[in-house]
Every structure is written in C-alpha cells, then in structure tokens.
Amino acid sequence: MRVTNKIAVLTAIICCLQMGNGYAQRNSNIGKYEIETECLGIEMDGSVTLRTWGTGQTKKAALEKALKNAVSDVLFRGINKGNPDCYTDPLITEVNAGIKYEDYFNRFFSERTKDYRHYVSGKDERIANKLFRKGTGDSRSLTYSMVVRVLRSKLKEQLIEDGILNK
C-alpha cells in the first residue's frame, strides 16, 4: 500500500507541476497582433483623444509607431472602439486613397520630414500618465500604449489645401 500511495502522490505532484508550467508561459505573440486604437473623447477644438498602440524594437520606436498609427487610423480606418460619441468615419473615404496618393503619404509619414507630428500631440490635460502599458511582447519587439490627441480639424484643413480631400 505504501508504494501505491507514493506513486499516486508523485503522479499528482507531476500533474500539478505540468499544469503550472502551462500558466506560467509568457505570451510572446502579442506583438504579432494589432490592437485597435480606442477613442477616449472628442474635444471642443475638433481634436480627438485616443489610446493608441505601437510596436517596435525599442521604447522610442514603439511610441513613434503609436503616433503614426493614431494619425493613420484617423485618416484611413476611422475609430471604431471606445467612446461611441467619437467620430467613427475616416477622414479619407476614397477607396485606395493610400495607393492613389502614395507619394504624398510616404512623405507625410516619413522619418525625415515627420509631417504627421504637426497633427498629433501627447499633451492631454485630463490624463496625467500617458503611458499605460509597457514592455509586452517577445524579446525582439515591445508594445506600448499611449494617450494622444489628434488634431482632426487641422488635419482635414491641410488635406483640403493639398488637394487630397474635396470641400
């Protein structure tokens, strides 16, 4: 009986250890999934406050990507998650506008010119801590979230001036 009890106890311990390993594993796939930009509110000046995500090899690269994602989502995808009072439609509703005006948007989002930076701000008086989640992902990439304000009305004015949008 003693040998049988010892085997049963050892089997139970091994099973518990195996189950524990399953729960302790780190999710290294989070950087491979796109997390949607979320609208937190609209401001009286025509801007939208967003929680946006970016993935990069460094914190700086991830946060820069988050800024680009915020502007890109306002331009092409619209914001479908978060506060229902927010603008849901993209500024540019023309099909394949990103391809049609490829040269314009390549220059707009370029690391050299950083034109998109004129229409996005990390400043939001309502939320003191802009960085929400850090360091998720695998060892090759980091995913960060931050709260930004996209100056939607100014961006729309510029697109009209540049001939991308019609009045």
N, C-alpha and C positions, 0 to 999 in steps of 0.2 A: 504494500500500500504506500509506503513512504516513497518509493521510486516513482510510482504513478503520480503522486501528489507533486513531487519535484518536477516531473516532466510537464504537468499541467501548469504549474506556476511559471516555469521557464517559457512555455509556449505563450502564456498570457502576457508576460513581460515583453517578449519579442514582438508580439502583435501590437502592443501599446507603443513600443518604440517605432515601429513601422508607420503607424498612423500619425504619430507626432512628426515624423520626417515629412510627411505629406503637407502638413500645415505650416511647417517652418520654411518651406521653399519660397524663395523670392520670386515675384512676378517680373520676369525680365522682358516681357513682351509689351509693357505699357508704352514704350517709345515707338512701337510699330503701329499703334492705333491712334487715330486722330480724335482728339477731344474737341467737341464743338465749342465755339465761342458763345458766351452767355451774356445776355443783356441784363444789366443791373438797374438801368433807368435812363430816362431822357432828361436833358437839361433845357432850361429856358432859352439858351443861346443857339439851339439847333444841334447840339452835340449829343452823343450817346456815350454812356458809361458802360464799359464791357469788362467781363473777366475773360481773358484770352490765354491761350497756352502756346508754348513754343518748345521745340526740342532741338538740342544742339550738343556739341562735344564739350562745350564749356558753358558756365552760367551766362556769360556775356552773350555768346552766340544764341543760346536758348531764349533769352529775353529779347534780343533783337528780332528773332524769328517770331516771337509772340506779338511784337509791334506790327510786323509785316502782315501776320495772319489777321489781326484786328482790322487793318485797313482793307486788306483783300476781301475779307468777309463782308464788310460794309459795301464794297464796290460790286462784287460778283455774286455772292451767295445769299446775302441777306442774313438776318439774325433770327433764328427760329427757336432758340432756347432762352429761357429766363422770363423776365417781366413781360407779360402779354401786351402792355401799353407801348412797347418799343416799336420802332419801325421794323417791319419784317421783310419788306421788299428790298432787293439790292438797288443801289443807285443806277447801275447799268443793267437794263433788262434785255438789251440786244443780244441775240444768240451769237455765240462765238466772238464776242467783242474783244476778249483777251487775245484771240488769234488775229483778228482784223487789225487791231491797234497794238500789235506785239511790240513794235519798236518803241512806241510811247511808254508802254507799261514796263518794258525791260529797263528803260532809262529811269522811270519813276521809282521802281523798287531796287535800283542799282545800289550797291555798297559804296560806289564812288560818289554819286550825287545825293543819295538819301532824301529825295524829294518827298517821299511819303512821311518823313519825320515832321514836316510842316503841318500835318493834319492829325497828328496823334500826340497825346500828352500823357505823362504818367501822373500828372497832378490831379488829384481828386480830394477836395477838402473834406468830404464826408467819410472817407476811409483812410485812416492814418497809415495802416500797414498794407502796402500794395502787393507784397509778395505773399502768396497764400500757401503754396506747396512747392517743395524743392527736392531736387535730387532723386526723383523717381525714374526708373528705367534701368537699363542694363549698364554694364561698365563702359560701353562705348558712347552712350548718349545720356543726357539729362533732360528731364521735362520739368519746366517751371510754369507757374501760373502767375499772372499779374493783373491788376486792375488798371485800365487805361481809359482815357476819354478820346473818342474820335470826333473831330470837328467836321461833322457830316455836311453841314450847310456850306462851310468854306470849301470843302472838297467838291461839292456839287457845283459851286460857282466856278471853280478852276476848270472842271471838266467841260462846262459850257463854254468858257472862254477859250479853251484849247480845241474846241470843235468835236469833242468825244460825245457829248450829250447835246440834244436839242432843247431849246427853251420850252 
